[in-house]
């Protein structure tokens, strides 16, 4: 499984790369703390909503720490999703620690 660190993702976003960011946490988690521009598709809905993920764009999937996003990527790949999927190592917690400390931790 491809992985990306929070710092690497920030560099790509700052460089203007076309990154599709998918948040697989629950709506209450997303409303409490989120990365601007991330699309919320909870893990339990990711297969049913697979059509909302553009396979032509580089996609980074994240959760709180990286476990649910890894499961989401595995499920998408098993269902034949052909696009590029990377797991954000450490999830939004790493983003808060390494990139944007204004994002609250929980």
N, C-alpha and C positions, 0 to 999 in steps of 0.2 A: 504494500500500500504506500502510495506517495504521501509524504508529509511535508509540511511547511511550518517554519517557526513564525511567531508573531512579528519579529523584526524583519524577516524576509517578506512576509505579507505586506507590512507597512511600506517597505521599500518599493515593492511592485505597485502598490496603490499610489504612492507618491510619484512614481515614474509615469503614471497615467495608464498603466496596463489595464486591460478590460477584464476585471476579475468579478466573477459572480460569487457572492458570499451567501451561503445557506446556513441558517441557524436552526438546529434540530432540537432545541430545548422546548420547554413548555411555554405557553403564552405569558404566564405570570413571571417566569424567569426573564423572558425577553423584555417585558415591560419594565422590570426592575433595572436591568443592565443589558445594553446591546451595543453592537458595533454599527455605527451609522452606515446605512445602505444594505445591511444584511436582510435577506428575505427569510421570514419565519415559516418553516415547514416542520412541525414537530415530528419526532422520530416515528411515531405511530401512524403518521400520514404520508411518510416520504414515498412509499411505493405507489399509493393511490394518486399522489400529486407529482409523480415523476415527470409528467408532461410539462410542468411549470419550470423545469430546469433545462436550460438551453445547452444541448450537447456540443454546440460549436464554440462555446466560451470556456475559458479556464475557470474551474469551479473549486472553491475552498469551502469545506464543510466544517462547522464548528459546533461545540456544545459548551459545557462548563469546564471540563478537564480533558476531553478527547476520547472518552469511551463510547458515548452514544454516537458521536460523529463517525467513529470507526465502524460501528455496527451499521449505520446508515449507508456508508460507502460500500460495505460488503453486500448489503441487500440490493443496492442499486446495480452493482456490478453483476450480481447473480441474476438479476432481471434483464440483463442485456444493455444497460445504459452504456453508451459508447463514448461519452465525453471524458475529458480529463478531470479527475477528482483527486483533491489533496485534503488530507486531514490537518487541521490546525493543532499543532502539538501544544498540549496544555490548555487548549480552549480559550474561552473568554478570560479565564483567570490569568493565563500567560499574557494575553493582550493587555489586561489591566496592570500587570506587574512590569511588563517590558516596553509598552507603547503608550498607553493612556491611563495614568493613575487616577484620572477623574471618574473612571468607570468603577462603580462600587463592587466590592467582592461580597459573596454570600456563601 
